[in-house]
Amino acid sequence: MKIIVIGSGFSGAAAARTLADAGHDVVILEGRDRIGGRTHTDSSLGPDLDLGGSWIHGQHGNPLTPLAKAAGATWKWTDFKNVLGNSVMAFDTDGTQLDTAEYSQGIGNYDGAMAMIDGSILIDELGDEVQSMADLYETGLIKQSADEPHATQKGHLYTRKIRFQYENAASLEDSAVNISGYVKLPGGDNLLCGGGYRQVLLHLLGGLEVQTNTAVQEIRNEPDGVRVITNQGQFVADRCIVTVPLGVLQSGNIKFAPELPAAKQDAIQRIGMGNYEKIALKFPKIFWPTEPHRLNYMSDHEPPLYNAWLNFGHFTGDPVLVCYHGGPMAEYTNQMDDEDLISGCVETLKKMFGDDIPDPISYVRTRWSADEFSQGSYSYNKVGQHEEDRIELGRPVDDRLYFAGEATHPHFFGTVHGAYESGIRAAREILD
Ligand SMILES: Cc1cc2nc3c(=O)[nH]c(=O)nc-3n(C[C@H](O)[C@H](O)[C@H](O)COP(=O)(O)OP(=O)(O)OC[C@H]3O[C@@H](n4cnc5c(N)ncnc54)[C@H](O)[C@@H]3O)c2cc1C
């Protein structure tokens, strides 16, 4: 059978690999001039640095773990929650360093309250008026005591206001209180170092050819097969797997003839597509402590800015820091030009480490939400979304058109392993 796979991210690569291994004739069409989609290992600063997905979230039971091992990839555990006691270095708004133990207690208090709510019947008893994470905070269930030490209050506030929004890639108002939808695998957050996700993807593709610079404009489901219209001409096959991001489907940039079923179109519009952006700065030397994995800054800007830093140098020895913004913070920084963004980063680092720090010698920033081939970072559960929407999104049409991609995964959405598993699921639907 001849099969077209649209997209060379982890879902497309997994689908193509599975089908090619089963003896089918597979063509991968990719709109960009590179492979990988929302995994993009960039080496322009020197070290291999992932500008999209960069962690294996939960290495136990994760299908990426054996794949990454087979690819010869290495990874390092990142301690986001200061389990080790010295992995998170936190700074107040004026740049004063906050007491690490007290701050970590605040992180723990927040996470404990969330785990309690998530694991209890409370979530079902909240009532219809509690739809968003912002509504949940209004209930007062996640308490923050004024008697706690200052640093503990900051740790709690940071986790609730900043970390949640950048991890979920969405505002508290848009994020549904459906915290049980996502399944977190055990085994921590593991940063791929040296080769990055590119190394794993190349191993997965294993020589399969990808036709890059081939942007799909229309997908026609015809009586004798599927016709895919691209900027490089037409391609015809017996089956087609569509793995383009949710944001691309929401934009309507790809036409479907006949139109997709109404239920699928509704699901596409209801699921949330989030924003999450990175700025990586390379300095002449490491001027910050090498021990912490993370540097947390408590911004009083609205939305908060320059709050979350990965000490890349801790993992690789390179003089590189990576700053993250998600949700409303990412939307705000996406309006900023490079000069303002970089000077904002440097001013914040000066508050934390003093005026004598050197200027960055190079940088790289992402604009996933403005990129026509992603139109966002990854999906999240949005207020108003229906429980079945992700299943509906992934449902085949006429046993001819198949759908994969992170947003179709009911439990591992927003991740590389979710994308990978969805590709295998779609391939198996064809094989079955
Ligand atoms: C900044 C950022 C950080 C992240 N961090 C992590 C992390 O640490 N760990 C983790 O597990 N996940 C992370 N994720 C999420 C993870 O990267 C994605 O869930 C995953 O890579 C999505 O894979 P996919 O195959 O579903 O989609 P994609 O990788 O987006 O693949 C879809 C492909 O379709 C192509 N395409 C789109 N439109 C067209 C068209 N018209 N014609 C032809 N081709 C087209 C795209 O170019 C792309 O290659 C992160 C994502 C971002 C953006």
The ligand as an SDF file (V2000), in Angstrom:
LIG
                    3D

 53 58  0  0  0  0  0  0  0  0999 V2000
    9.1790   25.1830   23.3290 C   0  0  0  0  0  0  0  0  0  0  0  0
    8.6900   23.7650   23.4970 C   0  0  0  0  0  0  0  0  0  0  0  0
    9.1600   23.0000   24.5450 C   0  0  0  0  0  0  0  0  0  0  0  0
    8.7140   21.6970   24.7170 C   0  0  0  0  0  0  0  0  0  0  0  0
    9.2600   20.9130   25.7060 N   0  0  0  0  0  0  0  0  0  0  0  0
    8.9700   19.5970   25.7540 C   0  0  0  0  0  0  0  0  0  0  0  0
    9.7420   18.7120   26.5600 C   0  0  0  0  0  0  0  0  0  0  0  0
   10.7120   19.1240   27.1870 O   0  0  0  0  0  0  0  0  0  0  0  0
    9.3870   17.3980   26.5880 N   0  0  0  0  0  0  0  0  0  0  0  0
    8.3380   16.9130   25.8560 C   0  0  0  0  0  0  0  0  0  0  0  0
    8.0590   15.7060   25.9440 O   0  0  0  0  0  0  0  0  0  0  0  0
    7.6450   17.7220   25.0250 N   0  0  0  0  0  0  0  0  0  0  0  0
    7.9480   19.0280   24.9400 C   0  0  0  0  0  0  0  0  0  0  0  0
    7.3240   19.8410   24.0410 N   0  0  0  0  0  0  0  0  0  0  0  0
    6.2210   19.2770   23.2280 C   0  0  0  0  0  0  0  0  0  0  0  0
    6.7540   18.3920   22.1060 C   0  0  0  0  0  0  0  0  0  0  0  0
    7.8600   19.0070   21.5000 O   0  0  0  0  0  0  0  0  0  0  0  0
    5.6340   18.1590   21.1090 C   0  0  0  0  0  0  0  0  0  0  0  0
    4.4980   17.6510   21.7910 O   0  0  0  0  0  0  0  0  0  0  0  0
    6.0090   17.1560   20.0200 C   0  0  0  0  0  0  0  0  0  0  0  0
    7.2840   17.4030   19.4940 O   0  0  0  0  0  0  0  0  0  0  0  0
    4.9520   17.2250   18.9180 C   0  0  0  0  0  0  0  0  0  0  0  0
    5.2450   16.2770   17.9170 O   0  0  0  0  0  0  0  0  0  0  0  0
    4.2020   16.0750   16.7310 P   0  0  0  0  0  0  0  0  0  0  0  0
    4.7630   15.0710   15.8270 O   0  0  0  0  0  0  0  0  0  0  0  0
    2.8460   15.8700   17.3020 O   0  0  0  0  0  0  0  0  0  0  0  0
    4.1120   17.5040   16.0250 O   0  0  0  0  0  0  0  0  0  0  0  0
    5.2660   18.2950   15.2520 P   0  0  0  0  0  0  0  0  0  0  0  0
    6.5890   17.9460   15.8240 O   0  0  0  0  0  0  0  0  0  0  0  0
    4.8800   19.7140   15.2630 O   0  0  0  0  0  0  0  0  0  0  0  0
    5.1960   17.6810   13.7860 O   0  0  0  0  0  0  0  0  0  0  0  0
    4.2600   18.1290   12.8400 C   0  0  0  0  0  0  0  0  0  0  0  0
    4.9800   18.3750   11.5290 C   0  0  0  0  0  0  0  0  0  0  0  0
    4.0290   18.8160   10.5440 O   0  0  0  0  0  0  0  0  0  0  0  0
    4.6920   19.7690    9.7200 C   0  0  0  0  0  0  0  0  0  0  0  0
    3.6880   20.5880    9.0530 N   0  0  0  0  0  0  0  0  0  0  0  0
    2.8510   21.5020    9.5970 C   0  0  0  0  0  0  0  0  0  0  0  0
    2.0670   22.0350    8.6470 N   0  0  0  0  0  0  0  0  0  0  0  0
    2.4010   21.4510    7.4650 C   0  0  0  0  0  0  0  0  0  0  0  0
    1.9600   21.5860    6.1330 C   0  0  0  0  0  0  0  0  0  0  0  0
    1.0050   22.4440    5.7870 N   0  0  0  0  0  0  0  0  0  0  0  0
    2.5690   20.8340    5.1750 N   0  0  0  0  0  0  0  0  0  0  0  0
    3.5510   19.9480    5.4940 C   0  0  0  0  0  0  0  0  0  0  0  0
    4.0060   19.7720    6.7450 N   0  0  0  0  0  0  0  0  0  0  0  0
    3.4410   20.5180    7.7280 C   0  0  0  0  0  0  0  0  0  0  0  0
    5.5410   20.5610   10.6950 C   0  0  0  0  0  0  0  0  0  0  0  0
    6.5610   21.2810   10.0560 O   0  0  0  0  0  0  0  0  0  0  0  0
    6.0530   19.4610   11.6110 C   0  0  0  0  0  0  0  0  0  0  0  0
    7.2820   18.9390   11.1760 O   0  0  0  0  0  0  0  0  0  0  0  0
    7.7600   21.1470   23.8320 C   0  0  0  0  0  0  0  0  0  0  0  0
    7.3000   21.9200   22.7640 C   0  0  0  0  0  0  0  0  0  0  0  0
    7.7610   23.2180   22.5900 C   0  0  0  0  0  0  0  0  0  0  0  0
    7.2860   24.0150   21.4080 C   0  0  0  0  0  0  0  0  0  0  0  0
  1  2  1  0
  2  3  1  0
  2 52  2  0
  3  4  2  0
  4  5  1  0
  4 50  1  0
  5  6  2  0
  6  7  1  0
  6 13  1  0
  7  8  2  0
  7  9  1  0
  9 10  1  0
 10 11  2  0
 10 12  1  0
 12 13  2  0
 13 14  1  0
 14 15  1  0
 14 50  1  0
 15 16  1  0
 16 17  1  0
 16 18  1  0
 18 19  1  0
 18 20  1  0
 20 21  1  0
 20 22  1  0
 22 23  1  0
 23 24  1  0
 24 25  2  0
 24 26  1  0
 24 27  1  0
 27 28  1  0
 28 29  2  0
 28 30  1  0
 28 31  1  0
 31 32  1  0
 32 33  1  0
 33 34  1  0
 33 48  1  0
 34 35  1  0
 35 36  1  0
 35 46  1  0
 36 37  1  0
 36 45  1  0
 37 38  2  0
 38 39  1  0
 39 40  1  0
 39 45  2  0
 40 41  1  0
 40 42  2  0
 42 43  1  0
 43 44  2  0
 44 45  1  0
 46 47  1  0
 46 48  1  0
 48 49  1  0
 50 51  2  0
 51 52  1  0
 52 53  1  0
M  END
$$$$
